[in-house]
Amino acid sequence: MKWKEIPDFAKIASIADTFDAITSNRLHDVARPLDVAVKILLEESWKQFDKDLVDIFAKETINQKSLDKVSRDVDSILRDLNRKFELEETDIV
């Protein structure tokens, strides 16, 4: 599958899933701090993720005041990103 054929929602979901994996305790690894998670996402944005989406996600995540808020705000960020792409798609038609 070519990069442009991957649906935007799938790109957004992969960022959120990776962020969750990095910041959650797992059997094989401990949760990493928010700043480490954002750094990893930014480093991988050129290889594995949509750079523009990671930039938006990182900026919004860095602006959060506490890790407790991040989990609630991730859903909001993803909804905003989804709305942004829906608007852009309507503008094209």
C-alpha positions as a printed NumPy array, in Angstrom:
array([[  0.   ,   0.   ,   0.   ],
       [  1.328,   3.428,  -0.929],
       [  1.547,   6.152,   1.719],
       [ -1.161,   8.273,   0.066],
       [ -3.527,   5.288,   0.06 ],
       [ -3.437,   4.953,   3.854],
       [ -6.557,   6.593,   5.338],
       [ -5.901,   9.621,   7.546],
       [ -7.754,   8.009,  10.427],
       [ -5.342,   5.045,  10.298],
       [ -2.381,   7.443,  10.421],
       [ -3.895,   9.229,  13.432],
       [ -4.687,   5.939,  15.18 ],
       [ -1.103,   4.714,  14.725],
       [  0.245,   7.845,  16.445],
       [ -2.199,   7.495,  19.344],
       [ -1.5  ,   3.762,  19.698],
       [  2.259,   4.311,  19.741],
       [  1.929,   7.131,  22.272],
       [ -0.182,   4.874,  24.487],
       [  2.344,   2.039,  24.189],
       [  5.228,   4.327,  25.146],
       [  3.485,   5.955,  28.105],
       [  1.856,   2.811,  29.564],
       [  3.357,   0.082,  31.691],
       [  3.719,  -3.134,  29.717],
       [  4.876,  -6.601,  30.669],
       [  8.105,  -6.06 ,  28.764],
       [  8.69 ,  -2.36 ,  29.467],
       [  7.86 ,   0.409,  31.925],
       [  5.958,   3.563,  31.046],
       [  8.147,   6.373,  29.805],
       [  7.629,  10.042,  30.622],
       [  5.631,  12.322,  28.364],
       [  8.676,  14.183,  27.041],
       [ 10.348,  10.907,  26.037],
       [  7.197,   9.747,  24.235],
       [  6.943,  13.006,  22.299],
       [ 10.646,  12.838,  21.386],
       [ 10.269,   9.28 ,  20.06 ],
       [  7.227,  10.234,  17.984],
       [  9.049,  13.24 ,  16.521],
       [ 12.119,  11.142,  15.701],
       [  9.964,   8.554,  13.946],
       [  7.756,  11.079,  12.173],
       [  9.912,  11.057,   9.057],
       [ 10.003,   7.271,   8.845],
       [  6.865,   5.76 ,  10.281],
       [  4.264,   8.478,  10.839],
       [  2.767,  11.437,   9.034],
       [  5.068,  14.291,  10.078],
       [  2.351,  16.962,  10.002],
       [  0.076,  14.876,  12.225],
       [  2.889,  14.124,  14.677],
       [  3.736,  17.831,  14.847],
       [  0.135,  18.681,  15.753],
       [ -0.045,  15.838,  18.266],
       [  3.293,  16.809,  19.86 ],
       [  2.404,  20.497,  20.194],
       [ -0.924,  19.693,  21.792],
       [  0.601,  17.076,  24.09 ],
       [  3.469,  19.302,  25.223],
       [  0.977,  22.017,  26.149],
       [ -0.711,  19.74 ,  28.68 ],
       [ -0.129,  20.578,  32.346],
       [ -0.138,  17.041,  33.702],
       [  0.018,  13.448,  32.544],
       [ -3.438,  12.845,  34.015],
       [ -4.933,  15.312,  31.554],
       [ -3.112,  13.816,  28.568],
       [ -5.207,  10.654,  28.36 ],
       [ -8.437,  12.685,  28.343],
       [ -7.03 ,  15.186,  25.862],
       [ -5.731,  12.594,  23.391],
       [ -9.327,  11.793,  22.42 ],
       [-10.022,  15.485,  21.932],
       [ -6.881,  15.955,  19.823],
       [ -7.802,  13.01 ,  17.636],
       [-11.347,  14.349,  17.157],
       [ -9.922,  17.751,  16.173],
       [ -7.527,  16.141,  13.71 ],
       [-10.329,  14.046,  12.251],
       [-12.517,  17.156,  11.851],
       [ -9.619,  18.988,  10.19 ],
       [ -9.276,  16.283,   7.564],
       [-13.027,  16.084,   7.02 ],
       [-13.07 ,  19.832,   6.34 ],
       [-10.108,  19.607,   3.972],
       [-11.786,  16.782,   2.067],
       [-14.963,  18.849,   1.7  ],
       [-12.933,  21.829,   0.487],
       [-11.444,  19.684,  -2.291],
       [-14.831,  18.596,  -3.674]])
